[in-house]
Amino acid sequence: MAFPLNKLAASQFIGQANDGQQMYLTTPKPSRAHHLPFHRCCGLTRHRSLLLPSASVVAISAWRAMATTSSGGGNSAGAFTTIKEKVIFEKEIKKSKFIAIAGPISNEQSAFAFLNQVRDPRATHNCWAYKVGDQFRSNDDGEPSGTAGKPIQSAIESSGIDRVMVVVIRHFGGIKLGTGGLVRAYGGVAAECLRNAPTQLLKSKVSLGVEVPFELLGILNHQLQSFQVADIRQDYETGKDGIAMVSFKVDFDQAAELEEAIKTNCSWDLVFYR
């Protein structure tokens, strides 16, 4: 099935149907007054007609998958405070030993890796909570419901620290603390552990991609280095003669400035993707 072109639409070639007809994806064409600085790959917002050979479509799809996979999942762009390194705090409460261990994490996978690293199989309980952006999880590990994991989570929220996991290990000393005592014990040692932790302010990074002629790769790389971008990748199989797809990650608040610097120094009608 072919989508008709008209004067108000920009088109993207996306493949060929079984009957031989070429297929296009049409998107509204922005007016000159609403010209956008980025040619976004999500929805492919463009400002002129674009015919992409199949190899180029594959290259962009691969870049999209890479950007999604490496984004950290569920983390919105912005600045956040996290801890620099693993921190341990110990306290004895009515003969039970509580050991709180906090560590920086980037996603759920790294959280469970941290848990496996620090948990003590000999302990009575290994209770935990973590925060990654808007994602929270906690576990009471056998303690009465809501008396361990939730207090640890509350301590994390109150600290203002993100991308962090706190595991509180308890070695039972023979005296029961009661529901209120457990809440105070787990929440208290978690909060004290985080108060003792050295912190740092980090900026989230956004993934960008740009199509660039081979002869401009040197200029592009110089600009990328000056902005200290990360995870630079180059794909030469774009289906366009002499054109490479370069992807990278940059601090969220420098993306627009970097795009303008690249455009100015390359003096070329470059196509950017987010």
N, C-alpha and C positions, 0 to 999 in steps of 0.2 A: 504494500500500500504506500502511495506517495502522498506527501502533504504538499498542497499547492503553495507556491511562493506568491507574495503580493508586495506592494510598495511599502507596507508598514511592518514587514517582518524581516528578520535576519535569519539565515538558515545554517544548519550544521549537517553535513553529510554523515549519516550514521550506519550505512550499510546498503546492501542490495537485496531486494526481495527475491523469492523463488521464481517469480515470473519475469525477472530481469529488470524491473523498475528500480530506480535509485530512490532511497528513502532519506528524508530530511527531517530534522527536528527543528521546528520553528519557534522562535521566541520573539516577544515584542521588541521593536527597534526603538531605543531611547531617542528623545529629541536632543538637539544640540544643547538646549538649556539644561538638560539633566545628564550631561556627559559624566560618566563615572570614572574614577581614577584606575580602578582595577577591572580587568577582564576576568570575572570570576568563573571558575570552572564549574562550580555547582550551579547548574542551570545554564551554564555557558553564556553569561552576559557578555556580549560583544558589541562593537560599534560599527562593524562592517560585515558583509557576507563572508562566511568562512566555509571552505570546502576542505574537509579533513580526509586524507587517504586512510584506509583501514589501519595501516601500521601506526599512524599518528594517533588514531583512536585508542589503539592498544597501549601505546606509550602513556597517554594521559590517564587511561584507566588504571595502569600499574602505579602511576604516581599518586592517584587518588587513594588507592588501597594502602600505599606506603604511608601517606600523610595521616590517614585515619588510624592505622595501626600504631603509629608512633606518637599520636597525640596525647596518650595517657588516659583516654576514655572518661568522659564526663567532667573534664576539667575545663572551666571557662577561662578565657584569656584574662590576665590581670597580674597584679603583684600579690605575693603572699609571703607570710612568715613561717618558716619551718625550723627545725633544730639542725645543727651542724653534724652531730654525731650521736652515737648511742650513749645513753646516760642511765646510771643505776642508782636507786635510792632504797635503802633498807630501814625497816622499823619493826620493833617487837611490840605487839599489842596483846596484853593478857596471855603471855607465853606463846602466842602464835607469831611466827616470823613472816612478815610481808616484804617481798622484794619487787619493787616496781622497775621495769626496764622500758625505756622509751627509745624509739629509733625513727629516723626519717624514712619515708616510703614514697613511692611515686604512683602506685596503683594497687589494686586488690592482689594481684599476683605477687608483688614484692612484699605486701603485708603478710601473706601467709608464708612466704619464704623467711621473713623475719621471725614470725611466730615459731616455725620449726627450728630455727637456729637457737632461740633463747629459752624455749619452754623446758621445764624440768620434769621428766616423767616420774621422778621419785616424790614430787610434791603432791600435796592433797588436792590443790586446785591450781590451774593456770588460766586465769580470767583475763579478758582482753577487750580492747576497743580500738578502732582506728577511724581516721577522717581523711578523705581525699576529696577536696572540693565540696560538693554537695552530698557526697556519698559517706554514709556512716554505717558501721557494723559493730556489734558487741556480742559477748558471750559470757555467760555466768559459770560455765564449766562445772556444773554440779552444785554450786551454791544456790540458795533459794532464789527464785526468779526475781530479777530486778535489784538484787542486793550487791552485785559485783560489776557486771559489764556496763550497766547504765550509769552507775556513779563514775566509772572510769571515763565513759563517753562525756558525761557532764563536765568532768575536769578538763578534758581536751577542749570542749566548746568554750569554757570560761577562760582558758589560757589564750585564745586567739591564735593558736598555732594550727597550721594546716599541713597536710601530707605527713602525718605522724601516726605511729601506733604505740600504744602503751600496753604492756603485758604485766599483770600483777600476779606473782607466784606466792602461794600461801602454804606454809608448813604448819599444820595444825598442832597447837600446843596443849590441847586437852580441855580448854575452857571455851564454851560456846559464847559467842558475842551477841547473839540475837539479831533480829532484822536491822534495827537501827544501828547497832554496833558494826555490823558488816558494811552497811552503806557508808558510814563515816570512815571506816578503816580503808576500804578499797578506794573511795573517792579521795580521801586525804593523802594517802601515799602516792596516788597518781598525780595529784595536783602539786605535791611537794617535789616530785621527780621532774615535772615540767618546769617548775620555777627554777630549779637548779640547772636546767639545760641551756647551753649556749645557743642562741638563735641567729638566723640570718634572713634578710629580705631577698627573695628571688622573684624574677619576672617570668611569667609564662611565655612560651614561644609559639608562634604560629607557623604553619607550613606554607611555603610559597613555591611556585614553579614558574619558569619563564622559558619561552622558546627564543633561541638566540643563534645567529649565524656563527659558523665555526671561527671566522676571523675575528669575532668580537669576544671570544671566550676569555682571552687574557684580560681585557678591560673589565669584563663582568667579574672575574675572579678577584681582581684587585678591589673592586667595590665590596664584594662579599667579605673579604678579609678585613677591610677597614671598619665594617659593621660587626665583626666578630660573630658571623653566623655559624650555625652548627649543622652537622649531617648533610654536607654537600654531596649531591649525587648527579652524575651526568649520564644521559641516555642518548646515544647517537642513532638509535633505530626508531626514528620518528616518522619515516615514510616521506620526509621532505628533504630534497637534496641540499646538503650543506647546512642543515638546521639541527641543533641539539636541544633536548629538553633538560634544563638544569633545575634541580629542586634543592631546597635548603630550609632551615628553620631559623627564625629571627625573633628577637624580643618583640612582644606584641605592640609596644609603643614606638617601635622604630620601623615598622613595616612600610608605612606610607613614605617616610623620609628616604628609605632605601630604594623604593621603587622610583622616586623622582631622581635620585642620584644616578641610578642605572640608566634611566631614559636620557638624562642630560649628557652623560659621558659616552654612551653608545651611539647617540644620535640616530636611532633606528626605531621604526614603528614596532616595538616589541609587544608580545602577547603574554600577559601575566595570568596565572591561575592561583586560586585559593583552594 
